[in-house]
Amino acid sequence: MELISLVKKKKSKEAIERIKGGANLHYVDETGCTCLHYASAGGLSEVIVEAAQHGIDVELRDK
């Protein structure tokens, strides 16, 4: 399952494992959002922190 899908389903543990495993943090879905957008909307602070530690651009805006 891709990272965005895990985050949308609020599967934080699995999402963090994917991030640590080198998942593409900059992937943008068909709505113009990244995993960071969904993690923020879902209140998944641990995913946000992990993504930030692995280089996601926290200044990204959706389309």
mmCIF file as Biopython writes it, N, C-alpha, C and O atoms, coordinates in Angstrom:
data_model
#
loop_
_atom_site.group_PDB
_atom_site.id
_atom_site.type_symbol
_atom_site.label_atom_id
_atom_site.label_alt_id
_atom_site.label_comp_id
_atom_site.label_asym_id
_atom_site.label_entity_id
_atom_site.label_seq_id
_atom_site.pdbx_PDB_ins_code
_atom_site.Cartn_x
_atom_site.Cartn_y
_atom_site.Cartn_z
_atom_site.occupancy
_atom_site.B_iso_or_equiv
_atom_site.auth_seq_id
_atom_site.auth_asym_id
_atom_site.pdbx_PDB_model_num
ATOM 1   N N  . MET A ? 1  ? 0.854  -1.177 0.000  1.0 0.0 1  A 1 
ATOM 2   C CA . MET A ? 1  ? 0.000  0.000  0.000  1.0 0.0 1  A 1 
ATOM 3   C C  . MET A ? 1  ? 0.897  1.236  0.000  1.0 0.0 1  A 1 
ATOM 4   O O  . MET A ? 1  ? 1.887  1.295  0.729  1.0 0.0 1  A 1 
ATOM 5   N N  . GLU A ? 2  ? 0.544  2.212  -0.816 1.0 0.0 2  A 1 
ATOM 6   C CA . GLU A ? 2  ? 1.394  3.391  -0.887 1.0 0.0 2  A 1 
ATOM 7   C C  . GLU A ? 2  ? 1.193  4.289  0.333  1.0 0.0 2  A 1 
ATOM 8   O O  . GLU A ? 2  ? 0.183  4.208  1.031  1.0 0.0 2  A 1 
ATOM 9   N N  . LEU A ? 3  ? 2.168  5.130  0.563  1.0 0.0 3  A 1 
ATOM 10  C CA . LEU A ? 3  ? 2.214  5.975  1.754  1.0 0.0 3  A 1 
ATOM 11  C C  . LEU A ? 3  ? 0.960  6.819  1.925  1.0 0.0 3  A 1 
ATOM 12  O O  . LEU A ? 3  ? 0.390  6.852  3.015  1.0 0.0 3  A 1 
ATOM 13  N N  . ILE A ? 4  ? 0.522  7.497  0.882  1.0 0.0 4  A 1 
ATOM 14  C CA . ILE A ? 4  ? -0.663 8.354  1.013  1.0 0.0 4  A 1 
ATOM 15  C C  . ILE A ? 4  ? -1.874 7.537  1.448  1.0 0.0 4  A 1 
ATOM 16  O O  . ILE A ? 4  ? -2.658 7.999  2.277  1.0 0.0 4  A 1 
ATOM 17  N N  . SER A ? 5  ? -2.041 6.347  0.913  1.0 0.0 5  A 1 
ATOM 18  C CA . SER A ? 5  ? -3.169 5.496  1.296  1.0 0.0 5  A 1 
ATOM 19  C C  . SER A ? 5  ? -3.120 5.147  2.774  1.0 0.0 5  A 1 
ATOM 20  O O  . SER A ? 5  ? -4.147 5.156  3.454  1.0 0.0 5  A 1 
ATOM 21  N N  . LEU A ? 6  ? -1.932 4.839  3.270  1.0 0.0 6  A 1 
ATOM 22  C CA . LEU A ? 6  ? -1.786 4.522  4.692  1.0 0.0 6  A 1 
ATOM 23  C C  . LEU A ? 6  ? -2.141 5.721  5.561  1.0 0.0 6  A 1 
ATOM 24  O O  . LEU A ? 6  ? -2.814 5.577  6.582  1.0 0.0 6  A 1 
ATOM 25  N N  . VAL A ? 7  ? -1.692 6.890  5.159  1.0 0.0 7  A 1 
ATOM 26  C CA . VAL A ? 7  ? -1.969 8.103  5.932  1.0 0.0 7  A 1 
ATOM 27  C C  . VAL A ? 7  ? -3.457 8.422  5.893  1.0 0.0 7  A 1 
ATOM 28  O O  . VAL A ? 7  ? -4.036 8.778  6.919  1.0 0.0 7  A 1 
ATOM 29  N N  . LYS A ? 8  ? -4.082 8.301  4.729  1.0 0.0 8  A 1 
ATOM 30  C CA . LYS A ? 8  ? -5.522 8.554  4.614  1.0 0.0 8  A 1 
ATOM 31  C C  . LYS A ? 8  ? -6.318 7.640  5.538  1.0 0.0 8  A 1 
ATOM 32  O O  . LYS A ? 8  ? -7.340 8.041  6.094  1.0 0.0 8  A 1 
ATOM 33  N N  . LYS A ? 9  ? -5.836 6.398  5.697  1.0 0.0 9  A 1 
ATOM 34  C CA . LYS A ? 9  ? -6.518 5.422  6.552  1.0 0.0 9  A 1 
ATOM 35  C C  . LYS A ? 9  ? -6.078 5.529  8.013  1.0 0.0 9  A 1 
ATOM 36  O O  . LYS A ? 9  ? -6.482 4.727  8.855  1.0 0.0 9  A 1 
ATOM 37  N N  . LYS A ? 10 ? -5.243 6.534  8.299  1.0 0.0 10 A 1 
ATOM 38  C CA . LYS A ? 10 ? -4.729 6.812  9.645  1.0 0.0 10 A 1 
ATOM 39  C C  . LYS A ? 10 ? -3.958 5.627  10.230 1.0 0.0 10 A 1 
ATOM 40  O O  . LYS A ? 10 ? -4.063 5.328  11.420 1.0 0.0 10 A 1 
ATOM 41  N N  . LYS A ? 11 ? -3.187 4.964  9.381  1.0 0.0 11 A 1 
ATOM 42  C CA . LYS A ? 11 ? -2.336 3.853  9.809  1.0 0.0 11 A 1 
ATOM 43  C C  . LYS A ? 11 ? -0.933 4.401  10.047 1.0 0.0 11 A 1 
ATOM 44  O O  . LYS A ? 11 ? -0.017 4.192  9.252  1.0 0.0 11 A 1 
ATOM 45  N N  . SER A ? 12 ? -0.798 5.105  11.162 1.0 0.0 12 A 1 
ATOM 46  C CA . SER A ? 12 ? 0.442  5.822  11.468 1.0 0.0 12 A 1 
ATOM 47  C C  . SER A ? 12 ? 1.656  4.915  11.532 1.0 0.0 12 A 1 
ATOM 48  O O  . SER A ? 12 ? 2.692  5.218  10.941 1.0 0.0 12 A 1 
ATOM 49  N N  . LYS A ? 13 ? 1.536  3.802  12.246 1.0 0.0 13 A 1 
ATOM 50  C CA . LYS A ? 13 ? 2.679  2.902  12.423 1.0 0.0 13 A 1 
ATOM 51  C C  . LYS A ? 13 ? 3.210  2.418  11.076 1.0 0.0 13 A 1 
ATOM 52  O O  . LYS A ? 13 ? 4.415  2.446  10.828 1.0 0.0 13 A 1 
ATOM 53  N N  . GLU A ? 14 ? 2.299  1.973  10.209 1.0 0.0 14 A 1 
ATOM 54  C CA . GLU A ? 14 ? 2.701  1.483  8.899  1.0 0.0 14 A 1 
ATOM 55  C C  . GLU A ? 14 ? 3.266  2.610  8.040  1.0 0.0 14 A 1 
ATOM 56  O O  . GLU A ? 14 ? 4.233  2.408  7.304  1.0 0.0 14 A 1 
ATOM 57  N N  . ALA A ? 15 ? 2.669  3.790  8.131  1.0 0.0 15 A 1 
ATOM 58  C CA . ALA A ? 15 ? 3.154  4.944  7.365  1.0 0.0 15 A 1 
ATOM 59  C C  . ALA A ? 15 ? 4.572  5.312  7.788  1.0 0.0 15 A 1 
ATOM 60  O O  . ALA A ? 15 ? 5.424  5.587  6.943  1.0 0.0 15 A 1 
ATOM 61  N N  . ILE A ? 16 ? 4.822  5.317  9.082  1.0 0.0 16 A 1 
ATOM 62  C CA . ILE A ? 16 ? 6.158  5.647  9.586  1.0 0.0 16 A 1 
ATOM 63  C C  . ILE A ? 16 ? 7.175  4.614  9.112  1.0 0.0 16 A 1 
ATOM 64  O O  . ILE A ? 16 ? 8.300  4.970  8.759  1.0 0.0 16 A 1 
ATOM 65  N N  . GLU A ? 17 ? 6.793  3.340  9.099  1.0 0.0 17 A 1 
ATOM 66  C CA . GLU A ? 17 ? 7.691  2.301  8.587  1.0 0.0 17 A 1 
ATOM 67  C C  . GLU A ? 17 ? 8.028  2.560  7.122  1.0 0.0 17 A 1 
ATOM 68  O O  . GLU A ? 17 ? 9.176  2.392  6.709  1.0 0.0 17 A 1 
ATOM 69  N N  . ARG A ? 18 ? 7.033  2.969  6.336  1.0 0.0 18 A 1 
ATOM 70  C CA . ARG A ? 18 ? 7.264  3.287  4.924  1.0 0.0 18 A 1 
ATOM 71  C C  . ARG A ? 18 ? 8.195  4.483  4.773  1.0 0.0 18 A 1 
ATOM 72  O O  . ARG A ? 18 ? 9.086  4.482  3.923  1.0 0.0 18 A 1 
ATOM 73  N N  . ILE A ? 19 ? 7.984  5.503  5.600  1.0 0.0 19 A 1 
ATOM 74  C CA . ILE A ? 19 ? 8.844  6.694  5.552  1.0 0.0 19 A 1 
ATOM 75  C C  . ILE A ? 19 ? 10.284 6.304  5.865  1.0 0.0 19 A 1 
ATOM 76  O O  . ILE A ? 19 ? 11.209 6.698  5.156  1.0 0.0 19 A 1 
ATOM 77  N N  . LYS A ? 20 ? 10.466 5.530  6.928  1.0 0.0 20 A 1 
ATOM 78  C CA . LYS A ? 20 ? 11.808 5.079  7.309  1.0 0.0 20 A 1 
ATOM 79  C C  . LYS A ? 20 ? 12.433 4.208  6.226  1.0 0.0 20 A 1 
ATOM 80  O O  . LYS A ? 20 ? 13.656 4.160  6.087  1.0 0.0 20 A 1 
ATOM 81  N N  . GLY A ? 21 ? 11.589 3.519  5.460  1.0 0.0 21 A 1 
ATOM 82  C CA . GLY A ? 21 ? 12.062 2.647  4.389  1.0 0.0 21 A 1 
ATOM 83  C C  . GLY A ? 21 ? 12.351 3.371  3.084  1.0 0.0 21 A 1 
ATOM 84  O O  . GLY A ? 21 ? 12.747 2.751  2.098  1.0 0.0 21 A 1 
ATOM 85  N N  . GLY A ? 22 ? 12.153 4.678  3.079  1.0 0.0 22 A 1 
ATOM 86  C CA . GLY A ? 22 ? 12.504 5.456  1.899  1.0 0.0 22 A 1 
ATOM 87  C C  . GLY A ? 22 ? 11.364 5.777  0.951  1.0 0.0 22 A 1 
ATOM 88  O O  . GLY A ? 22 ? 11.599 6.036  -0.229 1.0 0.0 22 A 1 
ATOM 89  N N  . ALA A ? 23 ? 10.133 5.764  1.443  1.0 0.0 23 A 1 
ATOM 90  C CA . ALA A ? 23 ? 8.987  6.099  0.585  1.0 0.0 23 A 1 
ATOM 91  C C  . ALA A ? 23 ? 9.149  7.491  -0.017 1.0 0.0 23 A 1 
ATOM 92  O O  . ALA A ? 23 ? 9.798  8.361  0.563  1.0 0.0 23 A 1 
ATOM 93  N N  . ASN A ? 24 ? 8.557  7.685  -1.174 1.0 0.0 24 A 1 
ATOM 94  C CA . ASN A ? 24 ? 8.607  8.975  -1.857 1.0 0.0 24 A 1 
ATOM 95  C C  . ASN A ? 24 ? 7.711  9.979  -1.126 1.0 0.0 24 A 1 
ATOM 96  O O  . ASN A ? 24 ? 6.488  9.942  -1.259 1.0 0.0 24 A 1 
ATOM 97  N N  . LEU A ? 25 ? 8.320  10.858 -0.366 1.0 0.0 25 A 1 
ATOM 98  C CA . LEU A ? 25 ? 7.576  11.843 0.417  1.0 0.0 25 A 1 
ATOM 99  C C  . LEU A ? 25 ? 7.026  12.975 -0.433 1.0 0.0 25 A 1 
ATOM 100 O O  . LEU A ? 25 ? 6.158  13.724 0.016  1.0 0.0 25 A 1 
ATOM 101 N N  . HIS A ? 26 ? 7.514  13.105 -1.632 1.0 0.0 26 A 1 
ATOM 102 C CA . HIS A ? 26 ? 7.120  14.224 -2.484 1.0 0.0 26 A 1 
ATOM 103 C C  . HIS A ? 26 ? 6.081  13.828 -3.531 1.0 0.0 26 A 1 
ATOM 104 O O  . HIS A ? 26 ? 5.747  14.619 -4.413 1.0 0.0 26 A 1 
ATOM 105 N N  . TYR A ? 27 ? 5.574  12.605 -3.427 1.0 0.0 27 A 1 
ATOM 106 C CA . TYR A ? 27 ? 4.532  12.159 -4.345 1.0 0.0 27 A 1 
ATOM 107 C C  . TYR A ? 27 ? 3.283  13.012 -4.139 1.0 0.0 27 A 1 
ATOM 108 O O  . TYR A ? 27 ? 2.846  13.222 -3.008 1.0 0.0 27 A 1 
ATOM 109 N N  . VAL A ? 28 ? 2.716  13.497 -5.230 1.0 0.0 28 A 1 
ATOM 110 C CA . VAL A ? 28 ? 1.500  14.307 -5.197 1.0 0.0 28 A 1 
ATOM 111 C C  . VAL A ? 28 ? 0.383  13.499 -5.855 1.0 0.0 28 A 1 
ATOM 112 O O  . VAL A ? 28 ? 0.548  13.005 -6.971 1.0 0.0 28 A 1 
ATOM 113 N N  . ASP A ? 29 ? -0.751 13.363 -5.168 1.0 0.0 29 A 1 
ATOM 114 C CA . ASP A ? 29 ? -1.848 12.574 -5.727 1.0 0.0 29 A 1 
ATOM 115 C C  . ASP A ? 29 ? -2.678 13.388 -6.720 1.0 0.0 29 A 1 
ATOM 116 O O  . ASP A ? 29 ? -2.343 14.528 -7.042 1.0 0.0 29 A 1 
ATOM 117 N N  . GLU A ? 30 ? -3.754 12.789 -7.194 1.0 0.0 30 A 1 
ATOM 118 C CA . GLU A ? 30 ? -4.582 13.417 -8.224 1.0 0.0 30 A 1 
ATOM 119 C C  . GLU A ? 30 ? -5.277 14.694 -7.752 1.0 0.0 30 A 1 
ATOM 120 O O  . GLU A ? 30 ? -5.744 15.480 -8.576 1.0 0.0 30 A 1 
ATOM 121 N N  . THR A ? 31 ? -5.349 14.907 -6.446 1.0 0.0 31 A 1 
ATOM 122 C CA . THR A ? 31 ? -5.965 16.131 -5.918 1.0 0.0 31 A 1 
ATOM 123 C C  . THR A ? 31 ? -4.933 17.207 -5.607 1.0 0.0 31 A 1 
ATOM 124 O O  . THR A ? 31 ? -5.280 18.304 -5.168 1.0 0.0 31 A 1 
ATOM 125 N N  . GLY A ? 32 ? -3.646 16.884 -5.839 1.0 0.0 32 A 1 
ATOM 126 C CA . GLY A ? 32 ? -2.584 17.857 -5.600 1.0 0.0 32 A 1 
ATOM 127 C C  . GLY A ? 32 ? -2.027 17.841 -4.190 1.0 0.0 32 A 1 
ATOM 128 O O  . GLY A ? 32 ? -1.342 18.780 -3.782 1.0 0.0 32 A 1 
ATOM 129 N N  . CYS A ? 33 ? -2.314 16.780 -3.438 1.0 0.0 33 A 1 
ATOM 130 C CA . CYS A ? 33 ? -1.869 16.698 -2.040 1.0 0.0 33 A 1 
ATOM 131 C C  . CYS A ? 33 ? -0.761 15.663 -1.854 1.0 0.0 33 A 1 
ATOM 132 O O  . CYS A ? 33 ? -0.664 14.693 -2.605 1.0 0.0 33 A 1 
ATOM 133 N N  . THR A ? 34 ? 0.070  15.891 -0.841 1.0 0.0 34 A 1 
ATOM 134 C CA . THR A ? 34 ? 1.101  14.932 -0.439 1.0 0.0 34 A 1 
ATOM 135 C C  . THR A ? 34 ? 0.651  14.251 0.850  1.0 0.0 34 A 1 
ATOM 136 O O  . THR A ? 34 ? -0.398 14.579 1.404  1.0 0.0 34 A 1 
ATOM 137 N N  . CYS A ? 35 ? 1.450  13.309 1.316  1.0 0.0 35 A 1 
ATOM 138 C CA . CYS A ? 35 ? 1.125  12.646 2.582  1.0 0.0 35 A 1 
ATOM 139 C C  . CYS A ? 35 ? 1.093  13.649 3.731  1.0 0.0 35 A 1 
ATOM 140 O O  . CYS A ? 35 ? 0.360  13.461 4.702  1.0 0.0 35 A 1 
ATOM 141 N N  . LEU A ? 36 ? 1.878  14.703 3.623  1.0 0.0 36 A 1 
ATOM 142 C CA . LEU A ? 36 ? 1.905  15.727 4.673  1.0 0.0 36 A 1 
ATOM 143 C C  . LEU A ? 36 ? 0.548  16.415 4.809  1.0 0.0 36 A 1 
ATOM 144 O O  . LEU A ? 36 ? 0.096  16.686 5.922  1.0 0.0 36 A 1 
ATOM 145 N N  . HIS A ? 37 ? -0.094 16.692 3.695  1.0 0.0 37 A 1 
ATOM 146 C CA . HIS A ? 37 ? -1.410 17.323 3.736  1.0 0.0 37 A 1 
ATOM 147 C C  . HIS A ? 37 ? -2.415 16.423 4.460  1.0 0.0 37 A 1 
ATOM 148 O O  . HIS A ? 37 ? -3.176 16.890 5.307  1.0 0.0 37 A 1 
ATOM 149 N N  . TYR A ? 38 ? -2.411 15.137 4.122  1.0 0.0 38 A 1 
ATOM 150 C CA . TYR A ? 38 ? -3.346 14.203 4.745  1.0 0.0 38 A 1 
ATOM 151 C C  . TYR A ? 38 ? -3.011 13.959 6.216  1.0 0.0 38 A 1 
ATOM 152 O O  . TYR A ? 38 ? -3.910 13.824 7.046  1.0 0.0 38 A 1 
ATOM 153 N N  . ALA A ? 39 ? -1.730 13.902 6.533  1.0 0.0 39 A 1 
ATOM 154 C CA . ALA A ? 39 ? -1.330 13.723 7.930  1.0 0.0 39 A 1 
ATOM 155 C C  . ALA A ? 39 ? -1.770 14.925 8.761  1.0 0.0 39 A 1 
ATOM 156 O O  . ALA A ? 39 ? -2.228 14.768 9.892  1.0 0.0 39 A 1 
ATOM 157 N N  . SER A ? 40 ? -1.632 16.107 8.205  1.0 0.0 40 A 1 
ATOM 158 C CA . SER A ? 40 ? -2.057 17.321 8.908  1.0 0.0 40 A 1 
ATOM 159 C C  . SER A ? 40 ? -3.566 17.325 9.115  1.0 0.0 40 A 1 
ATOM 160 O O  . SER A ? 40 ? -4.049 17.599 10.213 1.0 0.0 40 A 1 
ATOM 161 N N  . ALA A ? 41 ? -4.301 17.022 8.064  1.0 0.0 41 A 1 
ATOM 162 C CA . ALA A ? 41 ? -5.765 17.010 8.146  1.0 0.0 41 A 1 
ATOM 163 C C  . ALA A ? 41 ? -6.264 15.949 9.121  1.0 0.0 41 A 1 
ATOM 164 O O  . ALA A ? 41 ? -7.295 16.126 9.770  1.0 0.0 41 A 1 
ATOM 165 N N  . GLY A ? 42 ? -5.521 14.844 9.218  1.0 0.0 42 A 1 
ATOM 166 C CA . GLY A ? 42 ? -5.928 13.743 10.087 1.0 0.0 42 A 1 
ATOM 167 C C  . GLY A ? 42 ? -5.376 13.811 11.498 1.0 0.0 42 A 1 
ATOM 168 O O  . GLY A ? 42 ? -5.666 12.943 12.322 1.0 0.0 42 A 1 
ATOM 169 N N  . GLY A ? 43 ? -4.582 14.836 11.783 1.0 0.0 43 A 1 
ATOM 170 C CA . GLY A ? 43 ? -4.020 14.977 13.125 1.0 0.0 43 A 1 
ATOM 171 C C  . GLY A ? 43 ? -2.943 13.955 13.454 1.0 0.0 43 A 1 
ATOM 172 O O  . GLY A ? 43 ? -2.759 13.602 14.619 1.0 0.0 43 A 1 
ATOM 173 N N  . LEU A ? 44 ? -2.234 13.480 12.443 1.0 0.0 44 A 1 
ATOM 174 C CA . LEU A ? 44 ? -1.211 12.450 12.644 1.0 0.0 44 A 1 
ATOM 175 C C  . LEU A ? 44 ? 0.152  13.101 12.871 1.0 0.0 44 A 1 
ATOM 176 O O  . LEU A ? 44 ? 1.029  13.052 12.009 1.0 0.0 44 A 1 
ATOM 177 N N  . SER A ? 45 ? 0.310  13.701 14.027 1.0 0.0 45 A 1 
ATOM 178 C CA . SER A ? 45 ? 1.525  14.469 14.311 1.0 0.0 45 A 1 
ATOM 179 C C  . SER A ? 45 ? 2.787  13.622 14.248 1.0 0.0 45 A 1 
ATOM 180 O O  . SER A ? 45 ? 3.838  14.119 13.843 1.0 0.0 45 A 1 
ATOM 181 N N  . GLU A ? 46 ? 2.708  12.360 14.637 1.0 0.0 46 A 1 
ATOM 182 C CA . GLU A ? 46 ? 3.892  11.506 14.607 1.0 0.0 46 A 1 
ATOM 183 C C  . GLU A ? 46 ? 4.344  11.247 13.172 1.0 0.0 46 A 1 
ATOM 184 O O  . GLU A ? 46 ? 5.540  11.111 12.915 1.0 0.0 46 A 1 
ATOM 185 N N  . VAL A ? 47 ? 3.410  11.179 12.250 1.0 0.0 47 A 1 
ATOM 186 C CA . VAL A ? 47 ? 3.749  11.009 10.836 1.0 0.0 47 A 1 
ATOM 187 C C  . VAL A ? 47 ? 4.374  12.296 10.296 1.0 0.0 47 A 1 
ATOM 188 O O  . VAL A ? 47 ? 5.335  12.251 9.529  1.0 0.0 47 A 1 
ATOM 189 N N  . ILE A ? 48 ? 3.829  13.429 10.696 1.0 0.0 48 A 1 
ATOM 190 C CA . ILE A ? 48 ? 4.367  14.725 10.275 1.0 0.0 48 A 1 
ATOM 191 C C  . ILE A ? 48 ? 5.809  14.873 10.735 1.0 0.0 48 A 1 
ATOM 192 O O  . ILE A ? 48 ? 6.674  15.273 9.954  1.0 0.0 48 A 1 
ATOM 193 N N  . VAL A ? 49 ? 6.070  14.556 11.986 1.0 0.0 49 A 1 
ATOM 194 C CA . VAL A ? 49 ? 7.425  14.671 12.540 1.0 0.0 49 A 1 
ATOM 195 C C  . VAL A ? 49 ? 8.381  13.743 11.796 1.0 0.0 49 A 1 
ATOM 196 O O  . VAL A ? 49 ? 9.479  14.154 11.420 1.0 0.0 49 A 1 
ATOM 197 N N  . GLU A ? 50 ? 7.975  12.513 11.586 1.0 0.0 50 A 1 
ATOM 198 C CA . GLU A ? 50 ? 8.837  11.546 10.888 1.0 0.0 50 A 1 
ATOM 199 C C  . GLU A ? 50 ? 9.126  12.008 9.460  1.0 0.0 50 A 1 
ATOM 200 O O  . GLU A ? 50 ? 10.263 11.928 8.995  1.0 0.0 50 A 1 
ATOM 201 N N  . ALA A ? 51 ? 8.102  12.488 8.774  1.0 0.0 51 A 1 
ATOM 202 C CA . ALA A ? 51 ? 8.288  12.968 7.403  1.0 0.0 51 A 1 
ATOM 203 C C  . ALA A ? 51 ? 9.226  14.171 7.381  1.0 0.0 51 A 1 
ATOM 204 O O  . ALA A ? 51 ? 10.073 14.281 6.494  1.0 0.0 51 A 1 
ATOM 205 N N  . ALA A ? 52 ? 9.083  15.061 8.338  1.0 0.0 52 A 1 
ATOM 206 C CA . ALA A ? 52 ? 9.963  16.237 8.416  1.0 0.0 52 A 1 
ATOM 207 C C  . ALA A ? 52 ? 11.407 15.810 8.664  1.0 0.0 52 A 1 
ATOM 208 O O  . ALA A ? 52 ? 12.333 16.388 8.094  1.0 0.0 52 A 1 
ATOM 209 N N  . GLN A ? 53 ? 11.599 14.811 9.505  1.0 0.0 53 A 1 
ATOM 210 C CA . GLN A ? 53 ? 12.946 14.322 9.788  1.0 0.0 53 A 1 
ATOM 211 C C  . GLN A ? 53 ? 13.572 13.638 8.571  1.0 0.0 53 A 1 
ATOM 212 O O  . GLN A ? 53 ? 14.792 13.503 8.484  1.0 0.0 53 A 1 
ATOM 213 N N  . HIS A ? 54 ? 12.735 13.216 7.646  1.0 0.0 54 A 1 
ATOM 214 C CA . HIS A ? 54 ? 13.233 12.540 6.442  1.0 0.0 54 A 1 
ATOM 215 C C  . HIS A ? 54 ? 13.200 13.439 5.211  1.0 0.0 54 A 1 
ATOM 216 O O  . HIS A ? 54 ? 13.323 12.957 4.085  1.0 0.0 54 A 1 
ATOM 217 N N  . GLY A ? 55 ? 13.035 14.735 5.419  1.0 0.0 55 A 1 
ATOM 218 C CA . GLY A ? 55 ? 13.249 15.683 4.337  1.0 0.0 55 A 1 
ATOM 219 C C  . GLY A ? 55 ? 12.050 16.183 3.565  1.0 0.0 55 A 1 
ATOM 220 O O  . GLY A ? 55 ? 12.221 16.808 2.518  1.0 0.0 55 A 1 
ATOM 221 N N  . ILE A ? 56 ? 10.829 15.931 4.047  1.0 0.0 56 A 1 
ATOM 222 C CA . ILE A ? 56 ? 9.679  16.472 3.319  1.0 0.0 56 A 1 
ATOM 223 C C  . ILE A ? 56 ? 9.676  17.991 3.433  1.0 0.0 56 A 1 
ATOM 224 O O  . ILE A ? 56 ? 10.064 18.550 4.459  1.0 0.0 56 A 1 
ATOM 225 N N  . ASP A ? 57 ? 9.240  18.640 2.386  1.0 0.0 57 A 1 
ATOM 226 C CA . ASP A ? 57 ? 9.157  20.102 2.371  1.0 0.0 57 A 1 
ATOM 227 C C  . ASP A ? 57 ? 7.905  20.520 3.137  1.0 0.0 57 A 1 
ATOM 228 O O  . ASP A ? 57 ? 6.792  20.380 2.629  1.0 0.0 57 A 1 
ATOM 229 N N  . VAL A ? 58 ? 8.077  21.027 4.343  1.0 0.0 58 A 1 
ATOM 230 C CA . VAL A ? 58 ? 6.935  21.403 5.179  1.0 0.0 58 A 1 
ATOM 231 C C  . VAL A ? 58 ? 6.269  22.693 4.705  1.0 0.0 58 A 1 
ATOM 232 O O  . VAL A ? 58 ? 5.245  23.097 5.258  1.0 0.0 58 A 1 
ATOM 233 N N  . GLU A ? 59 ? 6.827  23.333 3.708  1.0 0.0 59 A 1 
ATOM 234 C CA . GLU A ? 59 ? 6.233  24.553 3.144  1.0 0.0 59 A 1 
ATOM 235 C C  . GLU A ? 59 ? 5.395  24.264 1.893  1.0 0.0 59 A 1 
ATOM 236 O O  . GLU A ? 59 ? 4.855  25.187 1.283  1.0 0.0 59 A 1 
ATOM 237 N N  . LEU A ? 60 ? 5.285  22.984 1.510  1.0 0.0 60 A 1 
ATOM 238 C CA . LEU A ? 60 ? 4.516  22.631 0.315  1.0 0.0 60 A 1 
ATOM 239 C C  . LEU A ? 60 ? 3.060  23.032 0.466  1.0 0.0 60 A 1 
ATOM 240 O O  . LEU A ? 60 ? 2.480  22.925 1.546  1.0 0.0 60 A 1 
ATOM 241 N N  . ARG A ? 61 ? 2.486  23.488 -0.616 1.0 0.0 61 A 1 
ATOM 242 C CA . ARG A ? 61 ? 1.058  23.814 -0.645 1.0 0.0 61 A 1 
ATOM 243 C C  . ARG A ? 61 ? 0.404  22.939 -1.697 1.0 0.0 61 A 1 
ATOM 244 O O  . ARG A ? 61 ? 1.018  22.581 -2.702 1.0 0.0 61 A 1 
ATOM 245 N N  . ASP A ? 62 ? -0.863 22.597 -1.447 1.0 0.0 62 A 1 
ATOM 246 C CA . ASP A ? 62 ? -1.559 21.801 -2.452 1.0 0.0 62 A 1 
ATOM 247 C C  . ASP A ? 62 ? -1.952 22.682 -3.630 1.0 0.0 62 A 1 
ATOM 248 O O  . ASP A ? 62 ? -1.886 23.909 -3.561 1.0 0.0 62 A 1 
ATOM 249 N N  . LYS A ? 63 ? -2.361 22.032 -4.705 1.0 0.0 63 A 1 
ATOM 250 C CA . LYS A ? 63 ? -2.683 22.762 -5.939 1.0 0.0 63 A 1 
ATOM 251 C C  . LYS A ? 63 ? -4.080 23.319 -5.902 1.0 0.0 63 A 1 
ATOM 252 O O  . LYS A ? 63 ? -4.514 23.960 -6.859 1.0 0.0 63 A 1 
#
